[in-house]
């Protein structure tokens, strides 16, 4: 018997929440990567790792918030905890590979393409590994065309995100890029879900036992959400990211000019030395003071 698949059990609540988490992870990831571009003295590996973890957690959180709204009317749904955690690790590690390739090897067309393909395939792997964690009294089938389209969307979205990370530096432009990233990542998820059909078994089988979505996903989502909030605090209070590229450069240039520019009151270094000795050397004032 064909099951009735519904991906919007709670209406627009889960899609909107999933989209916002994807945007949050993307925005934090982009800003962390931009941080390594604004200053050569920054701890590049640390910022890239934080950016990769933010994007990975955002994508994973988006997926499983959306999955809370997924149901098959004729059967209960359970999740395998081990595969669910593994999908989070895959998301962070694979996104990290793409971010580090671009961060250390540059944003050439070849590097962006290679990193985008790896990251996109990793995002798709995270999605379908998360789907493999789903157990129900039936058989899940996938439409090949929709699956292939979801993988293509994942690769394009990943490549665009990496390009934006090394190209766009302003705060507002990064915010706009993260909103577009959210659309692409969420679109990839729901495209993949449109490929799903379920053949429900006539008899209940014990092989699909596991944790229910509310008992597993809601507590498990707390960790990545808290991490994203903490990452947001780190980014928000970093002075370089608050000032931005232009303001930081202007502040640095102003400070440098104040420390290095010679005093315009004196024509040369000898005059400045003499002026500094004036309180101890009364003879300095004789040639320059009023004649009596």
C-alpha positions as CSV (number, residue, x, y, z in Angstrom):
1,X,0.0,0.0,0.0
2,X,1.3,3.4,-0.9
3,X,1.7,5.7,2.1
4,X,0.5,9.3,2.3
5,X,3.7,11.4,2.6
6,X,3.3,14.9,4.1
7,X,6.3,17.2,4.5
8,X,4.4,20.1,6.1
9,X,2.7,18.5,9.1
10,X,2.9,21.8,11.1
11,X,2.2,24.1,8.1
12,X,4.7,26.8,7.4
13,X,6.3,26.6,10.9
14,X,9.0,24.0,10.1
15,X,9.9,25.3,6.7
16,X,10.3,28.9,7.9
17,X,12.3,27.8,11.0
18,X,14.5,25.6,8.9
19,X,15.2,28.4,6.4
20,X,16.1,30.8,9.2
21,X,18.6,28.3,10.7
22,X,20.2,27.8,7.3
23,X,20.5,31.6,6.9
24,X,22.0,31.9,10.4
25,X,24.6,29.2,9.8
26,X,25.4,30.6,6.4
27,X,25.8,34.2,7.7
28,X,28.1,33.2,10.5
29,X,30.2,31.0,8.2
30,X,30.6,33.8,5.7
31,X,31.6,36.3,8.3
32,X,34.2,33.9,9.8
33,X,35.7,33.3,6.4
34,X,35.7,37.1,5.7
35,X,37.6,37.6,9.0
36,X,40.6,35.6,7.6
37,X,40.6,37.9,4.6
38,X,40.5,41.2,6.4
39,X,43.6,40.6,8.5
40,X,46.7,38.5,7.8
41,X,47.4,38.4,11.5
42,X,44.2,36.6,12.4
43,X,44.2,32.9,13.5
44,X,43.2,31.7,10.0
45,X,42.7,28.0,10.9
46,X,40.5,28.8,13.9
47,X,38.3,31.2,12.0
48,X,38.0,28.8,9.0
49,X,37.1,25.9,11.4
50,X,34.5,28.1,13.1
51,X,33.0,29.1,9.8
52,X,32.9,25.5,8.6
53,X,31.2,24.3,11.8
54,X,28.7,27.2,11.6
55,X,27.7,26.3,8.0
56,X,27.6,22.6,8.8
57,X,25.5,23.0,11.9
58,X,23.2,25.4,10.1
59,X,22.6,22.9,7.2
60,X,22.1,20.0,9.6
61,X,19.8,21.9,11.8
62,X,17.8,23.1,8.8
63,X,17.4,19.5,7.7
64,X,16.2,18.0,10.9
65,X,13.9,21.0,11.8
66,X,12.3,20.3,8.4
67,X,12.1,16.6,9.2
68,X,10.1,17.3,12.3
69,X,7.3,18.3,9.9
70,X,7.6,15.1,7.9
71,X,5.1,12.3,8.4
72,X,3.7,9.3,6.7
73,X,0.0,9.2,7.7
74,X,-0.2,5.4,7.8
75,X,2.8,4.7,10.0
76,X,4.9,6.1,12.9
77,X,8.4,7.4,12.2
78,X,11.5,6.6,14.2
79,X,15.1,7.7,14.0
80,X,18.4,5.9,14.5
81,X,20.5,8.1,16.9
82,X,23.9,6.9,15.6
83,X,23.2,7.8,11.9
84,X,21.7,11.1,13.0
85,X,24.8,12.1,14.8
86,X,27.0,10.8,12.0
87,X,25.1,13.0,9.5
88,X,26.1,16.0,11.6
89,X,29.7,15.0,11.6
90,X,29.7,14.5,7.8
91,X,28.1,18.0,7.3
92,X,30.8,19.7,9.4
93,X,33.8,17.8,8.0
94,X,32.9,18.0,4.4
95,X,32.0,21.7,4.5
96,X,35.3,22.2,6.3
97,X,37.2,20.5,3.5
98,X,35.7,23.0,1.0
99,X,36.3,26.0,3.2
100,X,39.9,25.1,3.9
101,X,40.6,24.5,0.2
102,X,39.4,28.0,-0.7
103,X,40.9,29.6,2.4
104,X,44.4,28.3,1.9
105,X,44.7,27.6,-1.9
106,X,42.8,30.7,-3.1
107,X,39.6,31.3,-5.0
108,X,40.7,30.4,-8.5
109,X,38.0,28.9,-10.8
110,X,39.6,25.4,-10.4
111,X,39.8,25.6,-6.6
112,X,36.2,26.9,-6.3
113,X,34.9,24.2,-8.6
114,X,36.7,21.4,-6.8
115,X,35.8,22.7,-3.4
116,X,32.2,23.3,-4.5
117,X,31.7,19.8,-5.8
118,X,33.2,18.2,-2.6
119,X,31.1,20.4,-0.4
120,X,27.9,19.9,-2.4
121,X,28.3,16.2,-2.4
122,X,28.9,16.3,1.3
123,X,25.7,18.3,1.9
124,X,23.8,15.8,-0.2
125,X,25.4,12.9,1.6
126,X,24.4,14.5,4.9
127,X,20.8,14.8,3.7
128,X,20.5,11.2,2.5
129,X,22.4,9.8,5.5
130,X,19.8,11.6,7.6
131,X,17.1,10.0,5.6
132,X,18.8,6.6,6.1
133,X,18.4,7.2,9.9
134,X,14.6,7.3,9.3
135,X,12.8,4.1,10.1
136,X,9.2,3.3,9.5
137,X,6.9,0.4,8.8
138,X,7.5,0.5,5.1
139,X,10.0,0.9,2.3
140,X,11.3,4.3,1.3
141,X,11.8,4.8,-2.5
142,X,13.4,7.7,-4.3
143,X,12.7,9.2,-7.7
144,X,16.1,9.2,-9.5
145,X,15.5,12.5,-11.4
146,X,14.6,14.4,-8.3
147,X,17.6,13.0,-6.4
148,X,19.9,14.0,-9.1
149,X,18.4,17.5,-9.2
150,X,18.8,17.9,-5.4
151,X,22.5,16.9,-5.7
152,X,23.0,19.5,-8.5
153,X,21.3,22.2,-6.4
154,X,23.6,21.2,-3.5
155,X,26.8,21.6,-5.6
156,X,25.7,24.9,-7.1
157,X,24.7,26.3,-3.7
158,X,28.0,25.2,-2.1
159,X,30.0,26.7,-5.0
160,X,28.1,30.0,-4.8
161,X,28.5,30.0,-1.0
162,X,32.3,29.6,-1.2
163,X,32.6,32.2,-3.9
164,X,30.6,34.6,-1.8
165,X,32.8,33.9,1.2
166,X,36.0,35.0,-0.6
167,X,34.4,37.8,-2.7
168,X,31.8,39.6,-0.6
169,X,33.2,41.4,2.5
170,X,30.6,44.0,3.4
171,X,28.1,43.2,6.2
172,X,25.0,43.9,4.3
173,X,26.2,42.1,1.2
174,X,27.1,39.1,3.3
175,X,23.7,39.2,4.9
176,X,22.1,39.2,1.4
177,X,24.3,36.3,0.3
178,X,23.3,34.3,3.4
179,X,19.6,34.8,2.6
180,X,20.2,33.4,-0.9
181,X,22.2,30.5,0.6
182,X,19.2,29.8,2.8
183,X,16.9,29.6,-0.2
184,X,19.3,27.3,-2.0
185,X,20.0,24.9,0.9
186,X,16.3,24.7,1.9
187,X,15.4,24.2,-1.7
188,X,17.8,21.4,-2.0
189,X,16.2,19.7,1.0
190,X,12.7,19.9,-0.2
191,X,13.7,18.9,-3.7
192,X,15.2,15.8,-2.2
193,X,12.1,15.2,-0.1
194,X,9.9,15.5,-3.2
195,X,11.7,12.3,-4.5
196,X,10.4,10.3,-1.5
197,X,7.6,7.8,-1.8
198,X,6.7,5.1,0.8
199,X,5.3,1.7,0.3
200,X,3.7,0.8,3.7
201,X,3.9,-2.8,4.8
202,X,0.6,-4.5,5.6
203,X,1.9,-6.0,8.8
204,X,3.9,-4.2,11.5
205,X,7.5,-5.2,11.6
206,X,9.8,-4.7,14.7
207,X,12.8,-3.8,12.5
208,X,11.9,-0.1,12.4
209,X,12.0,0.5,16.2
210,X,13.9,3.6,17.3
211,X,13.4,7.1,18.8
212,X,10.5,9.2,17.9
213,X,11.2,12.6,16.2
214,X,10.2,14.6,19.3
215,X,12.2,12.4,21.7
216,X,15.4,12.4,19.6
217,X,15.4,15.4,17.2
218,X,14.3,18.2,19.6
219,X,16.9,17.4,22.3
220,X,19.6,16.8,19.7
221,X,18.9,20.1,18.0
222,X,19.8,22.0,21.2
223,X,23.5,21.4,20.8
224,X,23.9,22.8,17.3
225,X,21.5,25.7,18.0
226,X,23.5,26.7,21.2
227,X,26.7,26.4,19.2
228,X,25.4,28.8,16.5
229,X,24.3,31.3,19.2
230,X,27.7,31.2,20.8
231,X,29.4,31.6,17.3
232,X,27.1,34.6,16.8
233,X,28.4,36.2,20.0
234,X,32.0,35.6,18.9
235,X,31.4,37.2,15.5
236,X,29.3,40.0,16.9
237,X,32.0,41.1,19.4
238,X,34.9,40.8,17.1
239,X,36.1,44.4,16.4
240,X,37.4,43.7,12.9
241,X,34.1,42.3,11.8
242,X,32.1,45.1,13.5
243,X,34.2,47.8,11.9
244,X,34.3,46.2,8.5
245,X,37.1,46.2,5.9
246,X,37.0,49.9,5.0
247,X,36.6,51.3,8.5
248,X,39.3,49.0,9.9
249,X,41.7,50.1,7.2
250,X,40.9,53.7,7.8
251,X,41.4,53.3,11.6
252,X,44.7,51.5,11.0
253,X,45.9,54.1,8.5
254,X,44.9,56.9,10.9
255,X,46.8,55.4,13.8
256,X,49.8,54.7,11.6
257,X,49.9,58.3,10.3
258,X,49.6,59.7,13.9
259,X,52.6,57.6,15.0
260,X,54.9,58.0,12.0
261,X,54.1,61.4,10.5
262,X,56.8,64.0,11.5
263,X,55.8,67.1,13.4
264,X,55.2,69.8,10.8
265,X,56.4,72.6,13.2
266,X,60.0,71.4,12.7
267,X,61.8,71.3,9.4
268,X,64.1,68.4,10.2
269,X,65.1,65.8,12.8
270,X,67.8,68.1,14.3
271,X,65.3,70.8,15.2
272,X,63.1,68.2,16.9
273,X,66.0,67.0,19.0
274,X,67.0,70.5,20.0
275,X,63.4,71.3,20.9
276,X,63.2,68.2,23.1
277,X,66.4,69.4,25.0
278,X,65.2,72.9,25.4
279,X,64.0,72.7,29.1
280,X,67.5,71.4,30.0
281,X,69.5,73.6,27.7
282,X,68.8,77.4,28.1
283,X,71.2,78.2,25.2
284,X,68.6,76.8,22.8
285,X,66.3,79.8,23.4
286,X,69.0,82.4,22.6
287,X,69.2,82.1,18.9
288,X,65.4,81.6,18.5
289,X,64.1,83.8,21.3
290,X,63.6,87.6,21.1
291,X,66.9,89.6,21.0
292,X,67.7,92.0,23.8
